[in-house]
Amino acid sequence: MLRTDTGSPGRILSLRRRLLDVSIPALVAAMLAAPGPVVAQAPDAATTQGEGAEAVPLPASRPDEGDADAPGADSPSSASSDDDKPAVAATAAASAAPPPSPESDEAATMPDPALTGEEAAERPVTAIPLPERRPAGSAGAAPAAPVSAQPDERATPEELRAREPAITPAAAVEAAAAIADARTCEAELTRRGVEYTVGESISEGDCGVLRPIDLDRLSSGVLMSQPTQLLCRSALALEIWMTTSVVPAAKTQFPDDTLSAFRHASTYVCRSRSSGSRISEHARGSAIDIADFGFASGRRVGVEAQEKGSPEQAFQRSVREGACGPFKTVLGPGTDADHATHFHLDIAARRRGGTYCK
C-alpha cells in the first residue's frame, strides 16, 4: 500500500486515480506517434509501487508469434530485464513488416530498417525472414537469338537488283575514298605493265562494281580468255598471284612448255551465295572463278582432281597454295561440291586481316 504523510485512505485513492489519468493517455499517445509497432510496458515501479495498484494491460501476442521466438523466453527474469526490452520490440517490429519480394535483387541485401547493429546481432537467425530463392535460370537470362536466314530464303538476283541502297553523307564519303583507292590501284596496274580497260561503274541495288577492270593481258604475258569485270584490287591480286605463283609453278612442272592463257568461269554476277542467304562476293566484283590453264602446246590443266603424283597434280597444288595471300578466300576441289571443278578466289576482308583457304 502506498503510504503518505497523513496515511489517509482517501489520499491514496486520489493518488491512484491521478496516476491512471496521466499514464494511460500518455501511453496511448506514444503508441500512435511511434513509427512502428510498440509493445506496451508497465509504468516505472518507482512511481507505481503500492498495494492494490492496477497494472497496465499488455497487448496480446500475435497469432503467428510464439514465445519460443522471443529472446530469453526460457529465462524467468527476461520479462523484467531492461537489456532484453529492445530485442523484444525489434522482434515484434520485424514480424509486422511484410517479407521482402523475391522479384527484387535489393530485397536480399537491404538490412531491416527496424534493427540496429546490436539488435540484429541479438536477434535469433530463425526470426529473420529471408527472401525466396530466385528461380533457376531467371537471373541474367539472355534474350532470344534472332532466327538466321535459311539457305532457301536467299534473295534472287531480281530481288537484289530491286533493292535501293541508302545514299547518305557517310556513304558518299566512303564512295569518294573508294574512288581514290581505285585510281591508285589502276596506276599500279599500269606501272606493272598490265593491259586493261576501265568500264563504267555498275550499280544494281545490292550488287555492283566500282570502276570494273577488264583485263586483256597480264604483265607476264598471260592472256585472259574472256572479258572480266573486277574491282581493281581483285585484278591486282590476280596479277600478283599469276606472277609470283602460277608462272613459276608452270615452269617447274612443265619446263618444255609455256603458260599462255587461263580461262575463268565467272567474275561479276549479281547473286547470293550458292549455300546460304548472304550475298556473294561475285556480286561486288571481288571474286573470280578459275576454270583451267592453257599452254602454248595446247595443253590444258583443269582445276578438278588430277592423277596422284602427276605434274598436273603438283602444279595444281602449288598454284592453290600460292593464291592464299594475294586473295583472302581460296576454295576449290575438296572444299565442297560447289567448288569441285574450279578455284574460287576473292578479297573479302576477314578478321585481323586473316585468310580462309580450304
C-alpha positions, 0 to 999 in steps of 0.5 A: 500500500502506498503510504503518505504523510497523513496515511489517509485512505482517501489520499491514496485513492486520489493518488491512484486515480491521478496516476491512471489519468496521466499514464494511460493517455500518455501511453496511448499517445506514444503508441500512435506517434511511434513509427512502428509497432510498440509493445506496451510496458508497465509504468516505472515501479518507482512511481507505481509501487503500492498495494492494490495498484492496477497494472497496465494491460499488455497487448496480446501476442500475435497469432503467428508469434510464439514465445519460443521466438522471443529472446530469453523466453526460457529465462524467468527474469527476461520479462523484467530485464531492461537489456532484453526490452529492445530485442523484444520490440525489434522482434515484434517490429520485424514480424509486422513488416511484410517479407521482402519480394523475391522479384527484387535483387535489393530485397536480399541485401537491404538490412531491416530498417527496424534493427540496429547493429546490436539488435540484429546481432541479438536477434535469433537467425530463425526470426529473420525472414529471408527472401525466396530463392530466385528461380533457376535460370531467371537471373541474367537470362539472355534474350532470344537469338534472332532466327538466321536466314535459311539457305532457301530464303536467299534473295534472287538476283531480281530481288537484289537488283530491286533493292535501293541502297541508302545514299547518305553523307557517310556513304558518299564519303566512303564512295569518294575514298573508294574512288581514290583507292581505285585510281591508285590501284589502276596506276599500279596496274599500269606501272606493272605493265598490265593491259586493261580497260576501265568500264563504267561503274555498275550499280544494281541495288545490292550488287555492283562494281566500282570502276570494273577492270577488264583485263586483256593481258597480264604483265607476264604475258598471260592472256585472259580468255574472256572479258572480266569485270573486277574491282581493281584490287581483285585484278591486282591480286590476280596479277600478283598471284599469276606472277609470283605463283602460277608462272613459276609453278608452270615452269617447274612442272612443265619446263618444255612448255609455256603458260599462255592463257587461263580461262575463268568461269565467272567474275561479276554476277549479281547473286547470293551465295550458292549455300546460304542467304548472304550475298556473294562476293561475285556480286561486288566484283571481288571474286573470280572463278578459275576454270583451267590453264592453257599452254602454248602446246595446247595443253590444258590443266583443269582445276578438278582432281588430277592423277596422284603424283602427276605434274598436273597434280603438283602444279595444281597444288602449288598454284592453290597454295600460292593464291592464299595471300594475294586473295583472302578466300581460296576454295576449290576441289575438296572444299565442297561440291560447289567448288569441285571443278574450279578455284574460287578466289576473292578479297573479302576482308576477314578478321585481323586481316586473316585468310580462309583457304580450304 
